Amino acid sequence: MSGTVNCTFDLTTDGKQAGYLKVGDSTNNSGWTTYNVPIISIKNGDGPRALV
């Protein structure tokens, strides 16, 4: 199994943003597919981060 992950927006930009993590997947049983995982980023400078 191999895969890639791409984000539809810049995670380093300040402010509120919404988009998707595009998770690619390829197996021997099927062709290439992409799973879209919705995410939201709220950033205001440097500081701790949380993934919920």
N, CA, C and O atoms as CSV, one atom per row, in Angstrom:
chain,resi,resn,atom,element,x,y,z
A,1,MET,N,N,0.847,-1.179,0.000
A,1,MET,CA,C,0.000,0.000,0.000
A,1,MET,C,C,0.890,1.239,0.000
A,1,MET,O,O,1.881,1.299,0.728
A,2,SER,N,N,0.538,2.206,-0.805
A,2,SER,CA,C,1.252,3.477,-0.812
A,2,SER,C,C,0.226,4.593,-0.833
A,2,SER,O,O,-0.915,4.389,-1.249
A,3,GLY,N,N,0.631,5.777,-0.384
A,3,GLY,CA,C,-0.315,6.881,-0.367
A,3,GLY,C,C,0.379,8.209,-0.192
A,3,GLY,O,O,1.558,8.272,0.154
A,4,THR,N,N,-0.360,9.260,-0.434
A,4,THR,CA,C,0.128,10.619,-0.258
A,4,THR,C,C,-0.923,11.415,0.499
A,4,THR,O,O,-2.098,11.048,0.514
A,5,VAL,N,N,-0.495,12.514,1.131
A,5,VAL,CA,C,-1.417,13.411,1.820
A,5,VAL,C,C,-1.105,14.828,1.377
A,5,VAL,O,O,0.043,15.266,1.460
A,6,ASN,N,N,-2.118,15.553,0.905
A,6,ASN,CA,C,-1.987,16.952,0.515
A,6,ASN,C,C,-3.068,17.757,1.212
A,6,ASN,O,O,-4.160,17.252,1.473
A,7,CYS,N,N,-2.761,19.008,1.511
A,7,CYS,CA,C,-3.725,19.908,2.130
A,7,CYS,C,C,-4.175,20.929,1.091
A,7,CYS,O,O,-3.372,21.377,0.273
A,8,THR,N,N,-5.462,21.301,1.120
A,8,THR,CA,C,-5.989,22.227,0.119
A,8,THR,C,C,-5.749,23.694,0.476
A,8,THR,O,O,-6.130,24.580,-0.288
A,9,PHE,N,N,-5.118,23.967,1.632
A,9,PHE,CA,C,-4.770,25.347,1.983
A,9,PHE,C,C,-3.455,25.354,2.751
A,9,PHE,O,O,-2.967,24.304,3.168
A,10,ASP,N,N,-2.883,26.541,2.935
A,10,ASP,CA,C,-1.590,26.700,3.599
A,10,ASP,C,C,-1.783,26.704,5.115
A,10,ASP,O,O,-2.430,27.603,5.653
A,11,LEU,N,N,-1.234,25.717,5.802
A,11,LEU,CA,C,-1.397,25.603,7.250
A,11,LEU,C,C,-0.578,26.629,8.029
A,11,LEU,O,O,-0.770,26.766,9.237
A,12,THR,N,N,0.326,27.352,7.375
A,12,THR,CA,C,1.164,28.334,8.072
A,12,THR,C,C,0.579,29.740,8.041
A,12,THR,O,O,1.142,30.645,8.657
A,13,THR,N,N,-0.527,29.950,7.345
A,13,THR,CA,C,-1.143,31.267,7.226
A,13,THR,C,C,-2.006,31.572,8.447
A,13,THR,O,O,-2.756,30.713,8.911
A,14,ASP,N,N,-1.900,32.814,8.975
A,14,ASP,CA,C,-2.746,33.231,10.093
A,14,ASP,C,C,-4.196,33.384,9.649
A,14,ASP,O,O,-4.485,33.632,8.479
A,15,GLY,N,N,-5.105,33.227,10.622
A,15,GLY,CA,C,-6.533,33.396,10.358
A,15,GLY,C,C,-7.270,32.064,10.366
A,15,GLY,O,O,-6.708,31.018,10.690
A,16,LYS,N,N,-8.558,32.137,9.994
A,16,LYS,CA,C,-9.408,30.949,9.945
A,16,LYS,C,C,-9.470,30.434,8.514
A,16,LYS,O,O,-9.694,31.199,7.576
A,17,GLN,N,N,-9.268,29.130,8.358
A,17,GLN,CA,C,-9.325,28.508,7.043
A,17,GLN,C,C,-9.995,27.146,7.173
A,17,GLN,O,O,-9.895,26.487,8.208
A,18,ALA,N,N,-10.665,26.743,6.129
A,18,ALA,CA,C,-11.282,25.419,6.087
A,18,ALA,C,C,-10.937,24.772,4.760
A,18,ALA,O,O,-10.828,25.450,3.738
A,19,GLY,N,N,-10.768,23.477,4.780
A,19,GLY,CA,C,-10.443,22.751,3.557
A,19,GLY,C,C,-10.393,21.267,3.827
A,19,GLY,O,O,-11.083,20.754,4.708
A,20,TYR,N,N,-9.566,20.582,3.055
A,20,TYR,CA,C,-9.494,19.133,3.149
A,20,TYR,C,C,-8.053,18.655,3.166
A,20,TYR,O,O,-7.170,19.269,2.568
A,21,LEU,N,N,-7.832,17.550,3.860
A,21,LEU,CA,C,-6.635,16.758,3.662
A,21,LEU,C,C,-7.014,15.728,2.617
A,21,LEU,O,O,-7.944,14.947,2.821
A,22,LYS,N,N,-6.312,15.720,1.514
A,22,LYS,CA,C,-6.586,14.757,0.446
A,22,LYS,C,C,-5.630,13.584,0.624
A,22,LYS,O,O,-4.430,13.696,0.371
A,23,VAL,N,N,-6.182,12.460,1.062
A,23,VAL,CA,C,-5.395,11.268,1.358
A,23,VAL,C,C,-5.526,10.303,0.190
A,23,VAL,O,O,-6.602,9.761,-0.060
A,24,GLY,N,N,-4.432,10.093,-0.518
A,24,GLY,CA,C,-4.437,9.195,-1.662
A,24,GLY,C,C,-4.157,7.766,-1.242
A,24,GLY,O,O,-3.410,7.521,-0.295
A,25,ASP,N,N,-4.758,6.827,-1.950
A,25,ASP,CA,C,-4.586,5.418,-1.620
A,25,ASP,C,C,-4.610,4.583,-2.889
A,25,ASP,O,O,-5.410,4.827,-3.793
A,26,SER,N,N,-3.739,3.611,-2.945
A,26,SER,CA,C,-3.693,2.690,-4.073
A,26,SER,C,C,-3.423,1.288,-3.541
A,26,SER,O,O,-2.471,1.079,-2.790
A,27,THR,N,N,-4.251,0.338,-3.925
A,27,THR,CA,C,-4.069,-1.045,-3.488
A,27,THR,C,C,-4.058,-1.965,-4.700
A,27,THR,O,O,-4.327,-1.534,-5.821
A,28,ASN,N,N,-3.749,-3.217,-4.470
A,28,ASN,CA,C,-3.771,-4.200,-5.548
A,28,ASN,C,C,-5.193,-4.561,-5.968
A,28,ASN,O,O,-5.402,-5.081,-7.064
A,29,ASN,N,N,-6.165,-4.291,-5.110
A,29,ASN,CA,C,-7.555,-4.645,-5.397
A,29,ASN,C,C,-8.319,-3.559,-6.139
A,29,ASN,O,O,-9.371,-3.831,-6.718
A,30,SER,N,N,-7.807,-2.334,-6.130
A,30,SER,CA,C,-8.515,-1.234,-6.791
A,30,SER,C,C,-7.507,-0.217,-7.313
A,30,SER,O,O,-6.323,-0.270,-6.981
A,31,GLY,N,N,-7.986,0.692,-8.121
A,31,GLY,CA,C,-7.124,1.743,-8.653
A,31,GLY,C,C,-6.907,2.845,-7.635
A,31,GLY,O,O,-7.199,2.682,-6.451
A,32,TRP,N,N,-6.393,3.967,-8.110
A,32,TRP,CA,C,-6.090,5.108,-7.254
A,32,TRP,C,C,-7.382,5.758,-6.783
A,32,TRP,O,O,-8.307,5.956,-7.570
A,33,THR,N,N,-7.443,6.091,-5.493
A,33,THR,CA,C,-8.596,6.791,-4.940
A,33,THR,C,C,-8.107,7.864,-3.978
A,33,THR,O,O,-6.985,7.787,-3.478
A,34,THR,N,N,-8.940,8.861,-3.718
A,34,THR,CA,C,-8.612,9.936,-2.795
A,34,THR,C,C,-9.720,10.077,-1.766
A,34,THR,O,O,-10.898,10.154,-2.114
A,35,TYR,N,N,-9.333,10.108,-0.491
A,35,TYR,CA,C,-10.276,10.350,0.596
A,35,TYR,C,C,-10.110,11.801,1.028
A,35,TYR,O,O,-8.993,12.233,1.315
A,36,ASN,N,N,-11.205,12.561,1.079
A,36,ASN,CA,C,-11.171,13.957,1.504
A,36,ASN,C,C,-11.570,14.039,2.972
A,36,ASN,O,O,-12.710,13.741,3.329
A,37,VAL,N,N,-10.623,14.448,3.825
A,37,VAL,CA,C,-10.861,14.572,5.256
A,37,VAL,C,C,-11.001,16.057,5.576
A,37,VAL,O,O,-10.028,16.798,5.433
A,38,PRO,N,N,-12.187,16.522,6.009
A,38,PRO,CA,C,-12.364,17.948,6.279
A,38,PRO,C,C,-11.548,18.395,7.496
A,38,PRO,O,O,-11.507,17.704,8.514
A,39,ILE,N,N,-10.898,19.561,7.377
A,39,ILE,CA,C,-10.138,20.130,8.492
A,39,ILE,C,C,-10.369,21.635,8.548
A,39,ILE,O,O,-10.735,22.261,7.553
A,40,ILE,N,N,-10.150,22.203,9.732
A,40,ILE,CA,C,-10.242,23.649,9.948
A,40,ILE,C,C,-8.979,24.083,10.677
A,40,ILE,O,O,-8.530,23.403,11.600
A,41,SER,N,N,-8.407,25.205,10.273
A,41,SER,CA,C,-7.232,25.766,10.925
A,41,SER,C,C,-7.576,27.160,11.439
A,41,SER,O,O,-8.069,28.002,10.687
A,42,ILE,N,N,-7.313,27.400,12.726
A,42,ILE,CA,C,-7.465,28.731,13.324
A,42,ILE,C,C,-6.109,29.063,13.924
A,42,ILE,O,O,-5.688,28.447,14.903
A,43,LYS,N,N,-5.425,30.043,13.334
A,43,LYS,CA,C,-4.042,30.333,13.725
A,43,LYS,C,C,-3.876,31.824,13.973
A,43,LYS,O,O,-4.383,32.655,13.220
A,44,ASN,N,N,-3.147,32.152,15.058
A,44,ASN,CA,C,-2.819,33.534,15.370
A,44,ASN,C,C,-1.421,33.563,15.975
A,44,ASN,O,O,-1.267,33.661,17.193
A,45,GLY,N,N,-0.405,33.478,15.123
A,45,GLY,CA,C,0.975,33.500,15.591
A,45,GLY,C,C,1.464,32.127,16.020
A,45,GLY,O,O,0.800,31.115,15.799
A,46,ASP,N,N,2.646,32.112,16.642
A,46,ASP,CA,C,3.236,30.860,17.108
A,46,ASP,C,C,2.559,30.414,18.396
A,46,ASP,O,O,2.065,31.237,19.167
A,47,GLY,N,N,2.543,29.135,18.616
A,47,GLY,CA,C,1.958,28.601,19.844
A,47,GLY,C,C,1.656,27.132,19.704
A,47,GLY,O,O,1.980,26.515,18.689
A,48,PRO,N,N,1.030,26.566,20.727
A,48,PRO,CA,C,0.724,25.143,20.691
A,48,PRO,C,C,-0.316,24.812,19.630
A,48,PRO,O,O,-1.105,25.663,19.220
A,49,ARG,N,N,-0.298,23.543,19.191
A,49,ARG,CA,C,-1.235,23.089,18.166
A,49,ARG,C,C,-1.962,21.859,18.674
A,49,ARG,O,O,-1.434,21.103,19.490
A,50,ALA,N,N,-3.168,21.667,18.189
A,50,ALA,CA,C,-3.952,20.480,18.553
A,50,ALA,C,C,-4.621,19.927,17.313
A,50,ALA,O,O,-5.111,20.680,16.472
A,51,LEU,N,N,-4.640,18.621,17.204
A,51,LEU,CA,C,-5.365,17.948,16.134
A,51,LEU,C,C,-6.510,17.203,16.793
A,51,LEU,O,O,-6.291,16.312,17.614
A,52,VAL,N,N,-7.737,17.572,16.429
A,52,VAL,CA,C,-8.926,16.979,17.056
A,52,VAL,C,C,-9.656,16.143,16.039
A,52,VAL,O,O,-10.688,15.550,16.354
